Structure formats: structure tokens, C-alpha cells
Amino acid sequence: MISKEHIIKRFVSYVTVDTESDSNSNTTPSTAKQWDLANTLVKELKAIGMQDVTIDENAYIMATLPSNVNHEVPTIGFVSHFDTTPDFTGANVNPQIHENYDGKDIILNAEQDIVLSPDYFDDLLQYKGQTIITTDGTTLLGADDKAGITEIISAMEYLIQHPEIKHGKIRVGFTPDEEIGRGAHKFNVEKFGADWAYTMDGSQIGELEYENFNAAGAVVTIKGKIVHPGYAKGKMVNSMYIATEYINSLPRLETPEHTEGYEGFFHLYAITGEVDSTKLEYIIRDHDKGHFEARKEVMQKLANEINSQYGREVISIAIEDQYFNMKEKVEPVMHIVDIAEEAMIQLGIKPLIKAIRGGTDGSQLSYMGLPCPNIFAGGHNFHGRYEYVPVESMIKATEVICKIAELTANKHRI
């Protein structure tokens, strides 16, 4: 049995290291402080007995657990990222440990009246009687994805300590900058050398995902004309009014707050503007490739229509693809999903096979030649002050990793 105290200690040691990434940086990793945890992980991998432990100039970490069977087995991998999102601060994380959760409100910060309540976050009620780790309400927690790292290292340590569990060669990889979409950009798939892998980067217990959004980013720039307001009649063009026209012309109900499941959306996440110039920043998401392409066309067509109304280019739009649905790359090798599903079932976990309403390193890795479904890491409410993770879910995720390794060795001889 994997020790709860050991899992808690390891997880807390990771989340108290600030590893926030920065999308405005051009370096890899995007922030120097990511090296702090990266170097610690290298030392820890060596200490537990992993072999071929490497870290490259961009802080990508890889390590090997050698096979302990005589027959040939596919090499499998497990991947997680050590950065945290720049959407909400990950500095000075102060984890709070709540034993035997009673199903009631959890006071994160009495002074600031910050409460984690099952009345709003009803998933909490799944974990009555369990040990829950939360923030103190002033930072995120960092379970995304330090829970995944905790689980992978704990699983490798357990397999090393229990050689009676038979497995093939296992590779582990830890990446920087996943939260700003660059986690797989400099990942050396050839060096990693796995036949397939799993990202431990999902949410609630049981999640198993091999579909994700197709994704693009769009920057819409609106040009106006600034004139003294006292003499502006017939001369001033207020870019912010044109921006409002553009915003309101997109489907209002096709936004994140009005969609679920396989429904795609347009998401306006940032506005900066003055009379002379306004910039709108969008993300475009859809699971269906055809619908995804249509969404990009809608945004461009709308810009063209408004330009036609003004008789000149007042709006320009730059759209850049970010990642694509991994389903196309995973479906031809669906046995890798079946193995993970069987592992969960054997451990008494109900698999929740669903599409990710987001992205993952696994998507980009799949298109780079490393098919890579996503497995739960256990956390909830990522990227904010209400983030939490049940310790029992991290233990189960650790057990899933071990079971996948065992099943692969037993059922997939080469």
C-alpha cells in the first residue's frame, strides 16, 4: 500500500516551490524559477533509483525504469508538467490539509471570507471522509500538475521497491511551460523512446481522455482616429465602439459559460483599448475539425464585413493554430486506452471516458509521434484559489500507473 503520509509530504514539497510560467517570455523555461523544482526532481529521481536521469538546457527531464521481465515489452511513458499557470498566482502557496472531510464548507481564509463550499462546488461531496488538500484562499494550489509529478515519482519508487510487480521499460518525462502551450514544443520524442505514453494531467478520479479541443488564438486589432472631442464631428473614429460591434456580432451563446461537452466556443479573454486603437484577444475551440475551421472563417468574415461598411480596413485579424484533437492519432492505437481503462476497473475505479474541454501536452505529443492519452491526477478547480485535491485520488492515480505497467508487461509481449 502506498503511504498517504508519503504522498502528502512529496506533494507539499512540490507545490511550495513557485514555478509560474510566463507567456510573455521567449526563453525555455519561460521563468528561471522553474529550474528550482526541475533540479530538485532530478535529484529525487536519482535518489529513488531511476536510471538515465537527464535534464537538458531547456529543463526537460527524462528518466528510465528498466524492465524486470525477460521477454520484450513495449516501452511506455508517463509525462507531467511542473509549471503552474500565470492566470493566478502560484507564489507562497500555503497548503491546508483537511482530514476526514465532513461534507461541509471549508474555510480557506476566515479573514478574507474565502470559503470552499459544496453548495457551489458539489464535486466536493464525492470525497466525504477523505483527506483533502486546499489552498489558503490567496493562491492556487498547483495540483495542476504537481499532483501528476507526485504520482509518477511515487509509482516509480513503489515499482523499484516491489520487484515482484513485473513491468517492461518505463520512461518518465517532466516538462516546463505546459500552461502557456509550450510544454511539448522542445520535447525530444526520439530521445524519450517510448511506444506510447500517458499524461497524468486530468482532473477528478476516473478521468480517461483521448479527445481534446482543436485550438487557435486570434488577435483582432481595430484602428480608429483620435481627434479632439470638441472638434470630432465627422472626423473621430472610436475604435472601442467598432470593437463592441465586433464582439456583439459573434454568437453570444457560443462562449465558455454557455457551452459544455462537445460544444465549441469563442472566448474573449482580454481587451486593451483607446480611441485610436483597440485589441481583442480570443481563443477558438472546437472538437470537430470542420466546425473548428468554420469558426475561424466566421471571425475573418465578420472582420471583412465591418471593413466593407467603413470602406477601408479598420479591423485586421491574425489567427494562429495552437493544437489539434489527439483523437485522430490515438484511435488507430486504441489498445493504449483500453489498457488504462482495464487498469482502473481492476482497481475498483469507474472510468470516466470523456473529451477534454481544453488541451494537454498529450495532444501535441500525439502529433509528434507519441500517442498520449490523458489520465486523472485527482485535482479540481484548477487555476484558482478554490483548487483542491483529495489525497486518496492521488494514491489511486499512483496505483493506476503501476497497474498499467503490469498489464502492459503481461498482455503486450512483442
C-alpha positions in Angstrom: 0.0 0.0 0.0 1.3 3.4 -0.9 1.6 5.6 2.2 -0.7 8.6 2.5 1.8 10.5 4.6 4.5 9.9 2.0 2.2 11.2 -0.8 1.3 14.3 1.2 4.9 15.1 2.1 6.0 14.8 -1.5 3.1 16.8 -3.0 3.5 19.6 -0.4 7.2 19.8 -1.1 6.5 20.4 -4.8 3.6 22.9 -4.5 5.5 25.2 -2.1 8.0 25.9 -4.9 6.9 28.7 -7.2 7.0 27.6 -10.8 4.7 30.0 -12.5 5.3 30.3 -16.3 5.2 33.5 -18.3 3.7 33.7 -21.8 5.5 37.0 -22.5 8.9 35.4 -22.1 10.8 33.9 -25.1 13.0 31.6 -23.1 12.6 28.0 -22.2 11.7 27.6 -19.5 9.8 30.9 -19.6 10.8 31.7 -16.0 14.1 31.0 -14.2 12.3 29.8 -11.1 11.0 26.7 -12.9 14.6 25.4 -12.6 14.3 25.3 -8.8 11.8 22.4 -8.9 13.3 20.9 -12.0 16.7 20.4 -10.4 15.1 19.1 -7.3 13.2 16.5 -9.3 16.4 15.3 -11.0 18.0 14.7 -7.6 14.9 12.9 -6.4 14.7 10.6 -9.4 18.3 9.6 -8.9 17.7 9.1 -5.1 14.8 6.7 -5.6 16.9 4.6 -8.1 15.8 5.7 -11.5 18.4 5.3 -14.3 19.4 7.5 -17.3 18.2 10.6 -15.4 18.8 13.7 -17.7 17.8 17.3 -17.8 18.5 19.3 -20.9 19.3 23.0 -21.5 15.5 23.8 -21.6 14.7 21.9 -18.3 13.1 18.9 -19.9 13.6 15.9 -17.6 13.7 12.3 -18.6 14.5 9.1 -16.7 14.2 5.3 -17.1 12.9 2.4 -15.0 14.5 -0.6 -16.7 12.4 -3.7 -17.5 12.4 -6.5 -15.0 11.0 -9.2 -17.3 12.9 -11.5 -19.7 10.5 -11.1 -22.7 10.2 -8.0 -24.9 7.6 -5.5 -23.9 6.6 -2.1 -25.5 8.3 0.8 -23.8 5.7 3.1 -22.2 6.0 6.6 -20.8 4.3 8.8 -18.2 4.5 12.6 -18.6 3.6 15.6 -16.4 4.5 19.3 -16.3 6.0 21.2 -13.4 5.0 24.8 -14.2 1.8 26.4 -12.9 -0.5 28.8 -14.7 0.2 32.6 -14.9 -3.6 33.1 -14.7 -3.4 33.2 -10.9 -0.5 33.4 -8.5 1.4 30.3 -7.5 3.8 32.2 -5.2 3.9 31.5 -1.5 1.5 28.5 -1.7 0.3 27.6 1.8 -1.4 24.1 1.6 -4.1 23.3 4.1 -4.7 19.6 4.9 -8.2 18.7 6.0 -8.5 15.2 7.4 -11.8 13.2 7.2 -13.7 15.8 5.3 -17.2 16.1 6.7 -19.1 17.4 3.6 -19.5 20.9 4.9 -18.0 24.3 4.0 -14.2 24.5 4.2 -13.0 27.9 5.4 -9.9 28.7 3.3 -9.4 32.2 4.7 -11.5 33.5 7.6 -10.0 37.0 7.4 -10.9 37.4 3.8 -14.1 35.3 4.0 -13.0 32.8 1.3 -14.9 29.6 1.5 -14.8 26.4 -0.5 -18.4 25.3 -0.3 -20.1 22.1 -1.7 -23.1 24.3 -2.3 -21.2 25.8 -5.2 -18.5 23.1 -5.9 -20.7 20.0 -5.5 -17.9 17.6 -6.6 -16.6 18.0 -3.0 -19.3 15.7 -1.8 -17.7 12.8 -3.6 -14.9 13.0 -1.1 -16.6 12.9 2.2 -14.4 11.0 4.8 -11.3 11.6 2.7 -8.2 13.9 3.2 -8.4 17.0 1.1 -5.6 19.4 0.4 -6.6 23.0 -0.4 -5.1 26.5 -0.7 -5.4 29.2 2.0 -7.5 31.1 -0.5 -4.8 33.5 -1.6 -3.1 31.4 -4.3 -3.7 28.4 -6.5 -2.6 25.1 -5.2 -0.6 23.7 -8.1 -2.2 20.2 -8.2 -2.1 21.0 -12.0 0.2 19.3 -12.5 2.3 18.7 -9.4 -0.2 16.0 -8.4 0.8 14.2 -11.6 4.5 14.5 -10.8 3.8 13.2 -7.3 2.0 10.2 -8.7 4.6 9.3 -11.4 7.6 9.5 -9.0 5.7 7.7 -6.3 4.7 4.9 -8.7 8.3 4.6 -9.9 9.5 4.4 -6.3 6.9 1.8 -5.5 7.8 -0.4 -8.5 11.5 -0.2 -7.6 10.7 -1.2 -4.0 8.4 -4.1 -5.2 10.3 -6.0 -7.9 7.6 -8.7 -7.7 5.5 -6.4 -9.8 6.6 -7.3 -13.4 6.9 -4.5 -15.9 8.7 -3.5 -19.1 10.9 -0.5 -19.6 9.2 2.7 -18.4 10.2 6.3 -19.3 9.1 9.3 -17.4 9.2 12.9 -18.6 8.6 16.2 -16.9 8.2 19.4 -18.9 8.2 23.2 -18.3 5.7 25.7 -19.7 2.7 23.5 -20.4 0.4 26.1 -19.0 1.4 28.6 -21.8 1.0 26.0 -24.5 4.7 25.2 -25.0 5.1 22.1 -22.8 5.8 19.7 -25.8 7.5 22.2 -28.1 11.0 21.1 -27.3 10.2 17.6 -26.0 12.5 15.1 -27.8 10.2 12.3 -28.7 13.0 10.3 -30.3 15.2 10.5 -27.2 12.2 9.6 -25.0 11.9 6.4 -27.0 8.5 5.2 -25.8 6.0 3.4 -28.0 3.2 5.3 -26.3 2.7 7.4 -23.1 0.2 8.9 -20.8 0.0 12.4 -19.4 -1.1 12.4 -15.7 -2.8 15.7 -16.1 -6.6 15.1 -15.8 -8.9 16.2 -13.1 -11.3 14.0 -11.0 -10.7 10.4 -10.2 -11.5 8.1 -13.1 -11.0 10.5 -16.0 -9.5 9.0 -19.1 -9.3 11.2 -22.1 -8.1 10.7 -25.7 -10.1 13.6 -27.3 -9.4 17.3 -26.8 -10.2 20.6 -28.5 -8.8 21.8 -31.7 -7.4 25.2 -30.7 -6.4 28.5 -32.1 -5.7 32.0 -30.9 -6.9 35.2 -32.6 -5.8 38.8 -32.2 -8.3 41.3 -33.5 -6.9 44.8 -34.0 -9.2 47.7 -34.6 -7.9 51.1 -35.9 -9.6 54.3 -35.0 -8.9 58.0 -35.4 -8.2 60.3 -32.5 -9.4 63.9 -32.8 -10.1 66.5 -30.1 -13.6 65.7 -28.9 -14.6 69.3 -29.2 -14.0 69.2 -33.0 -14.7 65.5 -33.6 -17.9 65.5 -35.6 -17.4 63.6 -38.8 -13.8 63.0 -38.0 -13.3 60.9 -34.9 -13.5 57.1 -35.3 -13.7 55.4 -31.9 -12.0 52.0 -32.2 -13.7 50.8 -29.0 -17.2 51.2 -30.5 -16.1 49.2 -33.5 -14.7 46.6 -31.1 -18.0 46.4 -29.3 -19.8 45.9 -32.7 -17.4 43.1 -33.5 -17.9 41.4 -30.1 -21.6 41.6 -30.2 -21.8 40.2 -33.7 -20.3 36.8 -32.7 -22.7 34.2 -31.4 -23.4 35.2 -27.8 -24.3 31.8 -26.6 -21.2 30.2 -28.1 -18.9 31.2 -25.2 -17.4 29.1 -22.4 -20.0 30.0 -19.9 -22.8 28.7 -22.1 -21.3 25.5 -23.5 -20.4 22.0 -22.3 -19.4 18.6 -23.6 -18.5 18.7 -27.3 -19.8 22.2 -27.8 -17.1 24.6 -29.1 -16.8 28.3 -28.4 -15.3 31.7 -29.0 -13.7 33.1 -25.8 -12.8 36.8 -25.5 -10.2 36.8 -22.7 -8.5 40.2 -23.0 -9.3 43.7 -24.2 -7.0 46.7 -24.3 -8.3 49.8 -25.9 -8.3 53.6 -26.5 -10.0 55.7 -29.1 -7.1 55.3 -31.6 -6.6 51.5 -31.3 -8.2 48.5 -29.6 -7.0 44.9 -29.4 -9.2 41.9 -28.7 -7.7 38.6 -27.8 -9.7 35.4 -28.4 -9.3 31.7 -28.2 -11.2 29.5 -30.6 -12.1 25.9 -29.5 -14.0 23.0 -31.1 -13.6 19.2 -31.0 -14.9 18.8 -34.6 -12.2 19.8 -37.1 -14.8 21.1 -39.6 -16.6 23.2 -37.1 -13.2 24.5 -35.9 -12.3 25.7 -39.4 -15.7 27.3 -39.7 -15.2 29.2 -36.5 -12.0 30.8 -37.8 -13.8 31.7 -41.1 -16.6 33.3 -39.1 -14.2 35.6 -37.3 -12.4 36.6 -40.6 -15.7 37.1 -42.4 -17.0 39.4 -39.7 -13.9 41.5 -39.9 -14.3 41.7 -43.7 -17.9 42.8 -43.4 -17.1 45.6 -41.0 -14.3 46.7 -43.2 -16.7 46.9 -46.1 -19.1 49.0 -44.1 -16.3 51.5 -43.4 -14.9 51.4 -46.8 -11.4 50.7 -45.6 -9.6 48.3 -43.3 -10.4 49.2 -39.7 -10.1 45.7 -38.5 -7.3 43.2 -39.0 -7.2 39.7 -37.6 -4.4 37.3 -37.0 -5.3 33.7 -36.3 -2.8 31.1 -35.3 -3.5 27.4 -34.7 -2.3 26.1 -31.3 -3.0 22.4 -31.2 -5.4 19.7 -32.6 -7.6 16.9 -31.4 -5.4 13.9 -30.4 -8.3 11.6 -31.3 -7.1 11.3 -34.9 -3.7 9.9 -33.6 -4.9 7.8 -30.7 -7.8 5.9 -32.4 -5.5 3.8 -34.6 -3.9 2.5 -31.4 -6.9 2.3 -29.1 -5.4 -0.6 -27.1 -3.4 2.0 -25.2 -6.7 3.5 -23.9 -8.1 0.0 -23.3 -5.1 -0.8 -21.0 -5.7 2.3 -18.9 -9.4 1.5 -18.7 -8.7 -2.0 -17.6 -6.2 -0.8 -15.0 -8.9 1.4 -13.5 -11.5 -1.3 -13.5 -9.2 -3.8 -11.8 -8.5 -1.1 -9.1 -12.2 -0.5 -8.5 -12.2 2.9 -10.2 -15.1 3.7 -12.5 -13.5 5.0 -15.8 -14.9 8.4 -17.0 -14.0 8.4 -20.7 -14.7 11.8 -22.0 -13.4 14.6 -24.2 -11.2 17.2 -22.7 -12.6 20.7 -22.8 -9.1 22.1 -23.1 -5.6 20.9 -24.2 -2.8 18.9 -22.9 0.8 18.1 -23.7 -0.6 14.8 -24.9 -2.2 16.4 -27.8 1.0 17.9 -29.2 3.0 14.8 -28.3 0.5 12.6 -30.2 1.0 14.7 -33.3 4.8 14.4 -32.8 4.6 10.6 -33.0 4.0 9.7 -29.3 0.3 8.7 -28.9 -0.5 10.0 -25.4 -4.0 9.8 -23.7 -4.6 11.7 -20.5 -5.3 10.1 -17.1 -6.7 11.8 -14.0 -4.3 13.4 -11.5 -7.1 14.0 -9.0 -7.3 17.8 -8.6 -10.3 20.0 -9.0 -10.9 23.8 -9.7 -7.5 24.3 -11.4 -6.1 27.8 -12.0 -7.6 29.5 -9.0 -8.0 29.9 -5.3 -10.5 27.1 -4.9 -8.3 24.4 -6.2 -8.1 21.2 -4.2 -7.0 17.6 -4.4 -8.1 14.5 -2.4 -5.1 12.6 -1.3 -6.9 9.3 -1.9 -7.3 10.3 -5.6 -3.5 10.8 -5.8 -3.0 7.4 -4.3 -5.4 5.8 -6.8 -3.6 7.6 -9.7 -0.3 6.2 -8.5 -1.8 2.7 -8.4 -3.2 3.1 -11.9 0.4 3.9 -13.2 1.7 0.7 -11.5 -1.2 -1.4 -12.9 -0.8 0.0 -16.5 2.9 -1.1 -16.3 1.9 -4.5 -15.0 -0.8 -5.1 -17.6 1.4 -4.0 -20.5 4.1 -6.5 -19.4 1.6 -9.3 -19.0 -0.6 -8.7 -22.1 1.6 -7.0 -24.7 4.6 -9.1 -25.4 6.5 -8.2 -28.6 
